[in-house]
Amino acid sequence: MHTIAEIENAIVEELRSREPRFKICGSLAQFLLKEIEDATLLFPAAFVAYEQGSYEHRMNGVQDRTMLFNVFVMTRNARGDEAARHGHGDENGVYGLLEAVRVALSGRDCGLRIDPLLPKIERAIDGDRNLSIYGISFETRCRFAL
């Protein structure tokens, strides 16, 4: 049915169209973490990456692939870690952006023949005094005929 790259790109486009607060939104494969950390003016940012898939096999040659895609949300705030996580005034914090991603993608099929995206796990990824990186995973499934 759809390739991993097609689904990843469709998720990126869905997120771009539904959440305009991100100054950059793309596939994580396009960027190196060091480049992301150095690109202060590009925050807040969101990056999508495929994590894993599992298969179920049917006797009639059909395969169902359950897939997990991660969205990494990043923001930087010179006021410190708490401001980066919570936000400050009209500045976005990573927690609010994480919630915005959940709302933007939950139940969406991104225009493809896939099961609607369902949020599974949120977690802290990395950070420092001024940078916060969190992730949210979404599960979907598609069917292949051999």
C-alpha positions in Angstrom: 0.0 0.0 0.0 2.0 3.1 1.2 5.7 3.2 1.9 7.1 4.4 5.2 8.4 7.5 3.5 5.0 8.3 2.0 3.3 8.0 5.4 6.1 10.0 7.2 5.8 12.8 4.6 2.0 12.8 4.8 2.3 13.2 8.6 4.7 16.2 8.2 2.3 17.8 5.7 -0.7 17.2 8.0 1.1 18.8 10.9 2.3 21.8 8.9 -1.3 22.5 7.7 -2.8 22.1 11.2 -0.3 23.7 13.5 1.2 27.0 12.2 3.2 27.8 15.4 6.2 25.6 14.3 8.8 27.7 12.5 10.1 24.4 11.0 8.4 21.1 10.5 10.0 18.2 8.6 11.4 14.7 8.6 14.1 14.2 11.2 16.2 12.5 8.6 16.7 15.9 6.9 18.5 17.4 9.9 21.4 16.6 12.2 20.7 17.2 15.9 23.7 19.6 16.1 22.3 21.6 13.3 18.9 21.7 15.0 20.5 22.9 18.3 22.4 25.6 16.5 19.4 26.9 14.6 18.0 29.0 17.5 15.8 31.1 15.1 14.0 28.0 13.9 12.3 27.2 17.2 9.7 26.0 18.0 10.3 23.0 15.7 8.7 19.6 15.1 10.3 16.6 13.4 8.7 13.3 12.4 10.6 10.0 12.3 9.5 6.4 11.8 10.4 4.2 14.8 9.2 0.7 14.2 6.7 -1.6 12.6 5.2 -5.0 13.3 3.4 -7.4 11.0 0.4 -9.7 11.2 0.1 -12.3 8.4 -3.2 -13.6 7.1 -3.7 -16.9 5.3 -4.9 -15.2 2.2 -1.6 -13.4 1.7 -2.6 -10.1 3.3 -0.2 -8.5 5.7 -1.2 -5.8 8.2 1.7 -3.5 9.3 1.3 -1.6 12.6 3.6 1.4 12.6 4.9 3.8 15.2 5.9 7.3 14.2 7.4 9.8 16.5 7.0 13.6 16.5 9.8 15.4 18.3 8.9 18.8 19.5 11.6 21.3 20.4 11.7 24.8 21.8 14.4 27.0 23.3 13.9 29.8 25.8 16.6 32.0 27.2 14.7 32.4 30.5 15.6 28.8 31.3 14.4 25.2 31.3 11.0 26.0 33.1 10.1 28.6 30.5 11.2 26.3 27.7 8.8 23.6 29.1 5.9 25.7 30.4 6.2 28.8 28.1 6.3 32.4 29.2 3.7 35.0 28.2 2.9 34.5 24.6 6.0 32.3 24.0 5.3 28.7 23.4 6.4 26.0 25.9 7.1 22.5 24.8 4.2 21.1 26.9 1.7 23.2 25.0 3.2 22.4 21.7 3.1 18.7 22.5 -0.6 19.0 23.3 -1.1 20.9 20.0 0.6 18.0 18.1 -1.7 15.5 19.8 -4.8 17.5 18.8 -3.5 18.1 15.3 -2.8 14.5 14.4 -5.2 12.4 16.6 -7.7 10.5 14.4 -6.2 11.7 11.1 -5.4 9.5 8.2 -3.4 12.3 6.5 -5.2 11.6 3.2 -3.9 8.1 2.9 -5.4 4.6 3.2 -4.1 4.1 6.7 -5.9 3.7 10.1 -6.3 7.0 11.8 -3.3 8.1 13.9 -3.6 7.3 17.6 -1.3 8.8 20.2 0.5 6.2 22.3 3.4 7.6 24.4 4.8 11.0 25.4 8.3 11.3 26.8 11.1 13.7 27.5 14.0 13.2 25.0 16.7 15.7 25.9 17.3 19.2 27.0 19.6 21.7 28.7 19.3 25.0 30.5 17.4 26.6 27.6 16.3 23.7 25.3 13.5 21.2 25.7 12.9 18.2 23.4 9.9 16.0 24.0 8.3 13.3 21.8 4.9 11.9 21.2 4.4 8.6 19.4 1.5 7.8 17.1 0.4 4.4 15.9 -1.3 3.6 12.6 -1.8 0.5 10.5 -2.1 -0.3 6.8 -2.7 -3.4 4.8 -0.7 -5.0 2.0 -1.7 -7.7 -0.4 1.0 -9.9 -1.7 
